Amino acid sequence: MDYIKRSVVVQKVMETKWESGSDGAAAMEIVAATPASDVAPVTHGEWIEDDYGYNRCSACGWEWDEPEAVSLYCPHCGAKMEEGEIDA
């Protein structure tokens, strides 16, 4: 699913050159009536392994209590892990 900024779409509709007899009012009504999505920004991080085999989240610094334990997301801050040691 794609999420867009309504203000950007409204601006693009306003900048569009409409054919003779059309002012784009219908397009503006559709954009204005579209409900906004409630989304949160995604934080990205990676697991950084220390000399003892423990993994630390690069986004928040949280460290697993068990050596070599990792997941696709940090259980402390929710950062999505992109690189590093990942065992799903």
N, CA, C and O atoms as CSV, one atom per row, in Angstrom:
chain,resi,resn,atom,element,x,y,z
A,1,MET,N,N,0.843,-1.172,0.000
A,1,MET,CA,C,0.000,0.000,0.000
A,1,MET,C,C,0.894,1.243,0.000
A,1,MET,O,O,1.915,1.272,0.687
A,2,ASP,N,N,0.526,2.239,-0.744
A,2,ASP,CA,C,1.275,3.485,-0.802
A,2,ASP,C,C,0.580,4.551,0.017
A,2,ASP,O,O,-0.648,4.640,0.017
A,3,TYR,N,N,1.358,5.360,0.712
A,3,TYR,CA,C,0.828,6.475,1.482
A,3,TYR,C,C,1.368,7.757,0.868
A,3,TYR,O,O,2.558,7.860,0.571
A,4,ILE,N,N,0.490,8.729,0.680
A,4,ILE,CA,C,0.910,9.984,0.054
A,4,ILE,C,C,0.505,11.160,0.929
A,4,ILE,O,O,-0.366,11.042,1.791
A,5,LYS,N,N,1.149,12.290,0.691
A,5,LYS,CA,C,0.791,13.518,1.382
A,5,LYS,C,C,-0.304,14.211,0.587
A,5,LYS,O,O,-0.126,14.539,-0.586
A,6,ARG,N,N,-1.432,14.429,1.238
A,6,ARG,CA,C,-2.563,15.046,0.548
A,6,ARG,C,C,-2.211,16.430,0.027
A,6,ARG,O,O,-2.623,16.793,-1.075
A,7,SER,N,N,-1.457,17.212,0.797
A,7,SER,CA,C,-1.119,18.576,0.377
A,7,SER,C,C,-0.332,18.585,-0.932
A,7,SER,O,O,-0.484,19.500,-1.741
A,8,VAL,N,N,0.508,17.571,-1.142
A,8,VAL,CA,C,1.278,17.487,-2.387
A,8,VAL,C,C,0.350,17.184,-3.557
A,8,VAL,O,O,0.491,17.766,-4.633
A,9,VAL,N,N,-0.604,16.270,-3.347
A,9,VAL,CA,C,-1.557,15.926,-4.408
A,9,VAL,C,C,-2.429,17.125,-4.751
A,9,VAL,O,O,-2.662,17.408,-5.926
A,10,VAL,N,N,-2.907,17.826,-3.741
A,10,VAL,CA,C,-3.735,19.016,-3.976
A,10,VAL,C,C,-2.950,20.035,-4.798
A,10,VAL,O,O,-3.485,20.614,-5.743
A,11,GLN,N,N,-1.690,20.256,-4.444
A,11,GLN,CA,C,-0.856,21.219,-5.183
A,11,GLN,C,C,-0.692,20.792,-6.640
A,11,GLN,O,O,-0.790,21.623,-7.543
A,12,LYS,N,N,-0.443,19.493,-6.877
A,12,LYS,CA,C,-0.285,18.999,-8.246
A,12,LYS,C,C,-1.580,19.153,-9.051
A,12,LYS,O,O,-1.539,19.512,-10.227
A,13,VAL,N,N,-2.726,18.882,-8.421
A,13,VAL,CA,C,-4.006,19.053,-9.109
A,13,VAL,C,C,-4.201,20.520,-9.463
A,13,VAL,O,O,-4.668,20.841,-10.556
A,14,MET,N,N,-3.844,21.409,-8.545
A,14,MET,CA,C,-4.005,22.841,-8.804
A,14,MET,C,C,-3.094,23.314,-9.928
A,14,MET,O,O,-3.454,24.230,-10.668
A,15,GLU,N,N,-1.915,22.701,-10.068
A,15,GLU,CA,C,-0.956,23.100,-11.104
A,15,GLU,C,C,-1.295,22.519,-12.478
A,15,GLU,O,O,-0.771,22.982,-13.492
A,16,THR,N,N,-2.160,21.519,-12.518
A,16,THR,CA,C,-2.483,20.847,-13.776
A,16,THR,C,C,-3.277,21.759,-14.695
A,16,THR,O,O,-4.188,22.465,-14.263
A,17,LYS,N,N,-2.922,21.729,-15.944
A,17,LYS,CA,C,-3.645,22.494,-16.971
A,17,LYS,C,C,-4.839,21.647,-17.416
A,17,LYS,O,O,-4.664,20.554,-17.955
A,18,TRP,N,N,-6.046,22.153,-17.190
A,18,TRP,CA,C,-7.251,21.402,-17.506
A,18,TRP,C,C,-7.752,21.787,-18.883
A,18,TRP,O,O,-7.543,22.909,-19.344
A,19,GLU,N,N,-8.422,20.837,-19.541
A,19,GLU,CA,C,-8.999,21.092,-20.865
A,19,GLU,C,C,-10.055,22.173,-20.769
A,19,GLU,O,O,-10.609,22.425,-19.699
A,20,SER,N,N,-10.323,22.800,-21.881
A,20,SER,CA,C,-11.308,23.872,-21.937
A,20,SER,C,C,-12.644,23.385,-21.375
A,20,SER,O,O,-13.133,22.322,-21.760
A,21,GLY,N,N,-13.232,24.161,-20.466
A,21,GLY,CA,C,-14.513,23.825,-19.881
A,21,GLY,C,C,-14.396,23.013,-18.608
A,21,GLY,O,O,-15.411,22.718,-17.978
A,22,SER,N,N,-13.197,22.646,-18.214
A,22,SER,CA,C,-13.003,21.876,-16.990
A,22,SER,C,C,-12.080,22.645,-16.060
A,22,SER,O,O,-11.012,23.099,-16.472
A,23,ASP,N,N,-12.492,22.792,-14.804
A,23,ASP,CA,C,-11.654,23.532,-13.862
A,23,ASP,C,C,-10.993,22.621,-12.830
A,23,ASP,O,O,-10.316,23.105,-11.923
A,24,GLY,N,N,-11.182,21.318,-12.957
A,24,GLY,CA,C,-10.565,20.382,-12.026
A,24,GLY,C,C,-11.279,20.277,-10.699
A,24,GLY,O,O,-10.747,19.682,-9.762
A,25,ALA,N,N,-12.481,20.844,-10.591
A,25,ALA,CA,C,-13.209,20.824,-9.322
A,25,ALA,C,C,-13.501,19.396,-8.868
A,25,ALA,O,O,-13.413,19.099,-7.677
A,26,ALA,N,N,-13.845,18.515,-9.794
A,26,ALA,CA,C,-14.145,17.132,-9.423
A,26,ALA,C,C,-12.907,16.449,-8.855
A,26,ALA,O,O,-12.993,15.713,-7.872
A,27,ALA,N,N,-11.757,16.695,-9.476
A,27,ALA,CA,C,-10.518,16.104,-8.979
A,27,ALA,C,C,-10.195,16.630,-7.590
A,27,ALA,O,O,-9.767,15.863,-6.728
A,28,MET,N,N,-10.390,17.906,-7.357
A,28,MET,CA,C,-10.121,18.503,-6.047
A,28,MET,C,C,-11.056,17.915,-4.992
A,28,MET,O,O,-10.636,17.674,-3.861
A,29,GLU,N,N,-12.316,17.685,-5.352
A,29,GLU,CA,C,-13.266,17.106,-4.406
A,29,GLU,C,C,-12.873,15.679,-4.028
A,29,GLU,O,O,-12.989,15.283,-2.868
A,30,ILE,N,N,-12.412,14.917,-5.005
A,30,ILE,CA,C,-11.975,13.542,-4.738
A,30,ILE,C,C,-10.771,13.542,-3.794
A,30,ILE,O,O,-10.731,12.776,-2.831
A,31,VAL,N,N,-9.807,14.390,-4.071
A,31,VAL,CA,C,-8.612,14.465,-3.229
A,31,VAL,C,C,-8.989,14.918,-1.821
A,31,VAL,O,O,-8.522,14.340,-0.839
A,32,ALA,N,N,-9.815,15.930,-1.716
A,32,ALA,CA,C,-10.193,16.463,-0.408
A,32,ALA,C,C,-11.023,15.471,0.400
A,32,ALA,O,O,-10.951,15.468,1.628
A,33,ALA,N,N,-11.811,14.628,-0.272
A,33,ALA,CA,C,-12.677,13.685,0.423
A,33,ALA,C,C,-11.972,12.380,0.802
A,33,ALA,O,O,-12.512,11.588,1.575
A,34,THR,N,N,-10.789,12.156,0.271
A,34,THR,CA,C,-10.065,10.932,0.569
A,34,THR,C,C,-9.571,10.956,2.007
A,34,THR,O,O,-8.895,11.905,2.406
A,35,PRO,N,N,-9.896,9.927,2.799
A,35,PRO,CA,C,-9.463,9.925,4.196
A,35,PRO,C,C,-7.947,9.754,4.309
A,35,PRO,O,O,-7.321,9.058,3.509
A,36,ALA,N,N,-7.387,10.393,5.303
A,36,ALA,CA,C,-5.960,10.276,5.545
A,36,ALA,C,C,-5.674,8.965,6.265
A,36,ALA,O,O,-6.485,8.498,7.065
A,37,SER,N,N,-4.535,8.382,5.981
A,37,SER,CA,C,-4.105,7.169,6.660
A,37,SER,C,C,-3.344,7.532,7.918
A,37,SER,O,O,-2.597,8.510,7.942
A,38,ASP,N,N,-3.533,6.754,8.946
A,38,ASP,CA,C,-2.836,6.967,10.202
A,38,ASP,C,C,-1.611,6.062,10.203
A,38,ASP,O,O,-1.711,4.883,10.544
A,39,VAL,N,N,-0.470,6.599,9.828
A,39,VAL,CA,C,0.760,5.823,9.753
A,39,VAL,C,C,1.842,6.473,10.596
A,39,VAL,O,O,1.841,7.684,10.815
A,40,ALA,N,N,2.745,5.660,11.054
A,40,ALA,CA,C,3.883,6.155,11.826
A,40,ALA,C,C,5.147,6.000,10.985
A,40,ALA,O,O,5.258,5.059,10.199
A,41,PRO,N,N,6.090,6.908,11.145
A,41,PRO,CA,C,7.337,6.766,10.397
A,41,PRO,C,C,8.085,5.504,10.840
A,41,PRO,O,O,8.018,5.107,12.004
A,42,VAL,N,N,8.786,4.892,9.912
A,42,VAL,CA,C,9.541,3.681,10.205
A,42,VAL,C,C,10.972,4.067,10.556
A,42,VAL,O,O,11.632,4.798,9.817
A,43,THR,N,N,11.442,3.562,11.700
A,43,THR,CA,C,12.831,3.750,12.088
A,43,THR,C,C,13.606,2.536,11.612
A,43,THR,O,O,13.169,1.401,11.799
A,44,HIS,N,N,14.752,2.772,11.000
A,44,HIS,CA,C,15.582,1.681,10.502
A,44,HIS,C,C,16.821,1.557,11.370
A,44,HIS,O,O,17.323,2.547,11.901
A,45,GLY,N,N,17.302,0.352,11.506
A,45,GLY,CA,C,18.507,0.107,12.272
A,45,GLY,C,C,19.162,-1.174,11.819
A,45,GLY,O,O,18.774,-1.774,10.817
A,46,GLU,N,N,20.160,-1.580,12.571
A,46,GLU,CA,C,20.813,-2.852,12.309
A,46,GLU,C,C,21.327,-3.413,13.626
A,46,GLU,O,O,21.587,-2.679,14.579
A,47,TRP,N,N,21.466,-4.721,13.652
A,47,TRP,CA,C,22.020,-5.358,14.835
A,47,TRP,C,C,23.536,-5.255,14.765
A,47,TRP,O,O,24.145,-5.619,13.759
A,48,ILE,N,N,24.136,-4.761,15.827
A,48,ILE,CA,C,25.586,-4.641,15.904
A,48,ILE,C,C,26.056,-5.637,16.964
A,48,ILE,O,O,25.714,-5.520,18.141
A,49,GLU,N,N,26.843,-6.616,16.524
A,49,GLU,CA,C,27.309,-7.660,17.429
A,49,GLU,C,C,28.594,-7.219,18.117
A,49,GLU,O,O,29.508,-6.705,17.473
A,50,ASP,N,N,28.657,-7.425,19.443
A,50,ASP,CA,C,29.876,-7.080,20.171
A,50,ASP,C,C,30.812,-8.297,20.234
A,50,ASP,O,O,30.512,-9.347,19.666
A,51,ASP,N,N,31.931,-8.146,20.922
A,51,ASP,CA,C,32.929,-9.215,20.997
A,51,ASP,C,C,32.431,-10.464,21.732
A,51,ASP,O,O,33.025,-11.534,21.597
A,52,TYR,N,N,31.357,-10.340,22.502
A,52,TYR,CA,C,30.828,-11.451,23.286
A,52,TYR,C,C,29.629,-12.127,22.631
A,52,TYR,O,O,29.052,-13.045,23.214
A,53,GLY,N,N,29.241,-11.696,21.431
A,53,GLY,CA,C,28.129,-12.296,20.710
A,53,GLY,C,C,26.773,-11.695,21.016
A,53,GLY,O,O,25.758,-12.170,20.506
A,54,TYR,N,N,26.736,-10.647,21.850
A,54,TYR,CA,C,25.477,-9.957,22.132
A,54,TYR,C,C,25.202,-8.943,21.024
A,54,TYR,O,O,26.132,-8.346,20.482
A,55,ASN,N,N,23.935,-8.750,20.691
A,55,ASN,CA,C,23.559,-7.820,19.628
A,55,ASN,C,C,22.872,-6.593,20.201
A,55,ASN,O,O,21.991,-6.697,21.054
A,56,ARG,N,N,23.295,-5.416,19.715
A,56,ARG,CA,C,22.768,-4.132,20.167
A,56,ARG,C,C,22.072,-3.454,18.997
A,56,ARG,O,O,22.565,-3.480,17.869
A,57,CYS,N,N,20.921,-2.844,19.273
A,57,CYS,CA,C,20.172,-2.099,18.254
A,57,CYS,C,C,20.893,-0.785,17.970
A,57,CYS,O,O,21.190,-0.028,18.893
A,58,SER,N,N,21.171,-0.515,16.709
A,58,SER,CA,C,21.865,0.726,16.356
A,58,SER,C,C,20.974,1.951,16.509
A,58,SER,O,O,21.480,3.072,16.579
A,59,ALA,N,N,19.658,1.761,16.562
A,59,ALA,CA,C,18.738,2.895,16.669
A,59,ALA,C,C,18.571,3.377,18.108
A,59,ALA,O,O,18.518,4.581,18.355
A,60,CYS,N,N,18.488,2.430,19.071
A,60,CYS,CA,C,18.211,2.840,20.455
A,60,CYS,C,C,19.253,2.362,21.452
A,60,CYS,O,O,19.263,2.810,22.598
A,61,GLY,N,N,20.130,1.458,21.032
A,61,GLY,CA,C,21.161,0.960,21.921
A,61,GLY,C,C,20.749,-0.219,22.783
A,61,GLY,O,O,21.560,-0.725,23.560
A,62,TRP,N,N,19.498,-0.673,22.662
A,62,TRP,CA,C,19.014,-1.793,23.461
A,62,TRP,C,C,19.798,-3.042,23.097
A,62,TRP,O,O,20.108,-3.265,21.927
A,63,GLU,N,N,20.122,-3.858,24.096
A,63,GLU,CA,C,20.900,-5.065,23.860
A,63,GLU,C,C,20.125,-6.294,24.299
A,63,GLU,O,O,19.501,-6.302,25.360
A,64,TRP,N,N,20.170,-7.336,23.469
A,64,TRP,CA,C,19.550,-8.609,23.810
A,64,TRP,C,C,20.222,-9.191,25.035
A,64,TRP,O,O,21.428,-9.028,25.218
A,65,ASP,N,N,19.447,-9.878,25.887
A,65,ASP,CA,C,19.986,-10.542,27.073
A,65,ASP,C,C,20.657,-11.870,26.724
A,65,ASP,O,O,21.441,-12.403,27.510
A,66,GLU,N,N,20.348,-12.391,25.555
A,66,GLU,CA,C,20.890,-13.678,25.139
A,66,GLU,C,C,21.870,-13.475,23.986
A,66,GLU,O,O,21.569,-12.756,23.033
A,67,PRO,N,N,23.037,-14.105,24.071
A,67,PRO,CA,C,23.980,-13.988,22.954
A,67,PRO,C,C,23.363,-14.502,21.657
A,67,PRO,O,O,22.610,-15.476,21.658
A,68,GLU,N,N,23.685,-13.848,20.575
A,68,GLU,CA,C,23.275,-14.223,19.220
A,68,GLU,C,C,21.776,-14.147,18.968
A,68,GLU,O,O,21.311,-14.647,17.944
A,69,ALA,N,N,21.004,-13.542,19.862
A,69,ALA,CA,C,19.557,-13.410,19.650
A,69,ALA,C,C,19.269,-12.140,18.859
A,69,ALA,O,O,19.756,-11.064,19.205
A,70,VAL,N,N,18.485,-12.265,17.806
A,70,VAL,CA,C,18.087,-11.118,16.982
A,70,VAL,C,C,16.701,-11.366,16.405
A,70,VAL,O,O,16.194,-12.486,16.458
A,71,SER,N,N,16.091,-10.325,15.857
A,71,SER,CA,C,14.818,-10.452,15.152
A,71,SER,C,C,14.794,-9.415,14.034
A,71,SER,O,O,15.746,-8.651,13.870
A,72,LEU,N,N,13.713,-9.390,13.271
A,72,LEU,CA,C,13.586,-8.428,12.172
A,72,LEU,C,C,13.270,-7.028,12.672
A,72,LEU,O,O,13.439,-6.053,11.940
A,73,TYR,N,N,12.801,-6.920,13.948
A,73,TYR,CA,C,12.479,-5.634,14.559
A,73,TYR,C,C,13.062,-5.607,15.966
A,73,TYR,O,O,13.129,-6.642,16.630
A,74,CYS,N,N,13.482,-4.437,16.423
A,74,CYS,CA,C,13.958,-4.290,17.790
A,74,CYS,C,C,12.748,-4.363,18.719
A,74,CYS,O,O,11.794,-3.608,18.533
A,75,PRO,N,N,12.763,-5.260,19.724
A,75,PRO,CA,C,11.626,-5.352,20.633
A,75,PRO,C,C,11.506,-4.155,21.572
A,75,PRO,O,O,10.475,-3.985,22.221
A,76,HIS,N,N,12.527,-3.336,21.651
A,76,HIS,CA,C,12.501,-2.183,22.544
A,76,HIS,C,C,11.940,-0.940,21.850
A,76,HIS,O,O,11.039,-0.291,22.382
A,77,CYS,N,N,12.465,-0.601,20.661
A,77,CYS,CA,C,12.032,0.637,19.987
A,77,CYS,C,C,11.235,0.396,18.708
A,77,CYS,O,O,10.650,1.336,18.171
A,78,GLY,N,N,11.199,-0.840,18.207
A,78,GLY,CA,C,10.441,-1.157,17.000
A,78,GLY,C,C,11.173,-0.887,15.701
A,78,GLY,O,O,10.578,-0.997,14.629
A,79,ALA,N,N,12.457,-0.536,15.770
A,79,ALA,CA,C,13.219,-0.258,14.544
A,79,ALA,C,C,13.246,-1.492,13.648
A,79,ALA,O,O,13.397,-2.617,14.124
A,80,LYS,N,N,13.098,-1.265,12.353
A,80,LYS,CA,C,13.146,-2.341,11.373
A,80,LYS,C,C,14.611,-2.568,11.023
A,80,LYS,O,O,15.315,-1.650,10.602
A,81,MET,N,N,15.050,-3.792,11.203
A,81,MET,CA,C,16.458,-4.113,10.971
A,81,MET,C,C,16.693,-4.411,9.499
A,81,MET,O,O,16.026,-5.265,8.915
A,82,GLU,N,N,17.633,-3.712,8.912
A,82,GLU,CA,C,17.922,-3.829,7.489
A,82,GLU,C,C,19.164,-4.655,7.196
A,82,GLU,O,O,19.227,-5.341,6.176
A,83,GLU,N,N,20.145,-4.596,8.078
A,83,GLU,CA,C,21.407,-5.296,7.827
A,83,GLU,C,C,21.849,-5.990,9.104
A,83,GLU,O,O,21.143,-5.946,10.112
A,84,GLY,N,N,22.985,-6.615,9.069
A,84,GLY,CA,C,23.535,-7.247,10.246
A,84,GLY,C,C,23.044,-8.661,10.393
A,84,GLY,O,O,22.466,-9.225,9.464
A,85,GLU,N,N,23.268,-9.232,11.541
A,85,GLU,CA,C,22.894,-10.610,11.836
A,85,GLU,C,C,21.390,-10.707,12.053
A,85,GLU,O,O,20.880,-10.214,13.059
A,86,ILE,N,N,20.682,-11.324,11.138
A,86,ILE,CA,C,19.236,-11.472,11.270
A,86,ILE,C,C,18.875,-12.942,11.119
A,86,ILE,O,O,19.102,-13.542,10.069
A,87,ASP,N,N,18.318,-13.511,12.167
A,87,ASP,CA,C,17.817,-14.882,12.139
A,87,ASP,C,C,16.328,-14.819,12.402
A,87,ASP,O,O,15.904,-14.590,13.535
A,88,ALA,N,N,15.526,-15.022,11.360
A,88,ALA,CA,C,14.073,-14.926,11.526
A,88,ALA,C,C,13.504,-16.223,12.026
A,88,ALA,O,O,12.294,-16.331,12.225
